[in-house]
């Protein structure tokens, strides 16, 4: 199940360990295993819900916040219900609306809007290995095959044990309609029961009319069939998710 915190510095500063000489793994092997593992997990994950907290920070100290309930099912994708809003309105509210609309559309994965990390959308290069959020990961360079706001020109961290996406970082391969240019995005994922779901999403870009803006999204209060509340709380605490 592939979903932003404070202003960040790209993780290029972190060391990536090269693979041991003679390793049989290559980028395509890792991605194939990830897609197979995702297919197995997704076939069992028919529905879930969560609470999302959105914070938008603009220039001159202007901010806005929104809390929304997310409901997902594997037939219709994601739906959102806004629970609360405060702060700046007007254009800021329009940005929130566009964010929800884009995620709901992407969750349906139809036609050219398919955003999966797959050979249909990307070429791959295995950069090495690195520990992220306490997980040993393969680091894969993502090279989009086309310009699309749903694809990322950057890197992915794939868990070596679960072959799950732990982190995704880079710029969108195409311009996002409500941003000027291509925002820089960092997404992280947490393990809830046997499933990997969104933990946080950070993006920074120059927005139309109001200049530089930073969007932060944090997910909490997951409800997943077959996963009890204690497991969810433990996983959220371990991942450092922010309510």
N, C-alpha and C positions, 0 to 999 in steps of 0.2 A: 504494500500500500504506500505508494509514493506521493506536502504541504508545503517573526523576524525579531534581538534583545537590544543592546546599546550599540552605538556606533563602533564598528569593528575594524581591525586591521586584517587583511587577507592572510590566511594561514601559511603563506609561502615562507614565513619566518620559522615554521616548525620543520624539524628534520624528518625526511622521508628516507627510510632505510632501503637500500637497493636489495633486490632479490639475490638469494644465494646462487652462485654460478651453477648452471646445470639444472636449475629448477624447471620442472616440466610444465608449470603453469604459465599461461599467457593471458592477455586481456580478454580474448574471446572466450577462453575456458571459464574465467571468473564470471563474465556476464551471462554465459549460458547456464551456469550453475545457479546464479542469482535469479534468472528468469524462471527456471524450473522450480526453485524453492518458493518464489513469489506465487507462482501458479498453484502450487500445493497449498500454501497458506490462504490465498484468496478464495480457493474453492470451498474452504471451511468457514471463512469470515463472510457471513451473509448480511450482517448488519452491526452497527455500533453507533453510539452517540458520545458527544463530548461538549465541553464548554470552551469557547474561544474568546480570548481577550485581545483586543486590537488597540494599539496606541500609535498615533500619527503625530510626529513632531516636525514642525516647519520652522522657517526662519523667524527671528524676532520673538522666540519663545512661545509661539502659538502651538497649542496641542489639542488633540481630540481623542476620546476613547470610546470604544464600543465593546459590548459583550454580546455574544451570539451563541445560540445553541446549534450545534451541528448534528444532523441525522443522516446517516449513510445506509443505503442498502445496495446490494450488488446488481440490482436491475435498473434502478433509476439514478444511481449516483448520489451526490451530496445535495442536501437541502439545508437552508439556514433560516433561523428565526432570531431576529434582533431582540435582545432582552433589555438592554439599557444603552444610553448614549449620554455623553456630556462633553463639554468643551466647545471648540469652534464648530460652527455649522457650515452651511453653504457648500463651498467647494470641497471641504474636508469630508462632509457627509457623502458627496458624490464619489470621492475616492473610495470610501468604504463600500459603497454600493457596487462599484466596479470590481473591487477585490473579491467580494462574495460571488458576483456574477462570473468572473473569470475562473474561480476555483470550481464552482458548480459545473461549468461547461467543460473544464479540463477533466473532471472526474468521470465524464461520460465517454471519454476516449474514442471519439468517432472521427473517422476519415482523417483529413490532414491535420486535425487538432490532436491526434494521438501524441502523448508526451512521454511514452514509456522509454526507459533506457534499454534500447534494443538495437540490433544491427539495422533495422529498418530506418532508424533515426540518427544513428551515430556511427562513426569509426572510433576505435578505442586504442589506447596505449597504456600498458601496465608500467607505472612509475616506480613502484616499490611497495613497502609495507610500513605501517605506522599504527601506533596505539591512539585510539580516539574514544573518549568517554569510557575508558576502561576496557575497550574491546580491541582485539588485534584485527587490523583491517588491511585489505589490499587497497592501494590507491590507484585509481584509474583516471586517466585523462579522457575527457569527453570531447569529441570533435563532431559537432552537428553537421549533418549532411544538407541542411537547408536552413534558411533564415526563418525562425518561428519564435513567437513570444513564449511558446510552451517548452522550448528546448533551452538547455544551458550549455554555454561554452565555458567549460571549467573542469572540475574534478569531482569524483565520487569516492567515498570510502565504503568498502564492502566488507562486512563482517566475515572473518575467515571460517567461523564455525557454522553460523546460520545462513551464510550467503545472503544477508539482508543489507539494505541501504541504511547506513548509520549517519552519513552526512553528505550533503550536496552543496557545492560552492562554485560560484562563477557569475558571469553576465548572461542575460538572456540573449539567445542567438538572433533575435529580431526585436524591433522596437515594440514596446507595450503601448497600446493606444493612449492610455491616460497618463503616461510618463513621456518626457522628452528624452529620447535616447534609450539606452539599455541599462536598466538598474542592476546593481551588484547584489546578489542574493546569497544568503547562507541558510540552509535548512538542516535541522537535526531531527533524528527519529529515536523513539524509545520503544523498548520491548514491553508489551502488555500481554501477559500470558504467553502464548506462543506467537503473537502477532507483533509486527513492527508498525507503529503509527506515529503521526507527527508529534513532535515535542515543541519545537520553536521554529520560527521563520523570521529572519531579519533582512531588510532590503534598504538600500540607500540610492536615491536617484534625484534628478532635477525634474520637478513637476511643472506642468504648464501653469503659467501666471504667478505662481507663488515661490518659485525657486527650489532650493534644496529641501528634500523631505526624507524622513526616515520612518519606516513602517516596522513595527514590532508585533508579532503574533505569538501568543503562548497558548498551548492546549492543556486542559486539565479535566478532571472529573470524568474520565472515560467510563463508559458502561458498555461492556462487551459480553455477548452471550457466552456462557461457559467459563467466564473469568470472574472470580469473586472480587469484592471490593477491597479486600486485604491485599490481594495480588496487585491490583491496579495501584493502590497507594504505595506499595513497596517499590514497584517499577518506576513510578513517578518520582519518588524520593531519590532512588538510585541514579536516575538520569539527570537530576538537578532541574526538573521541569518547574516553571514558575506559574503559580496560580494566577 
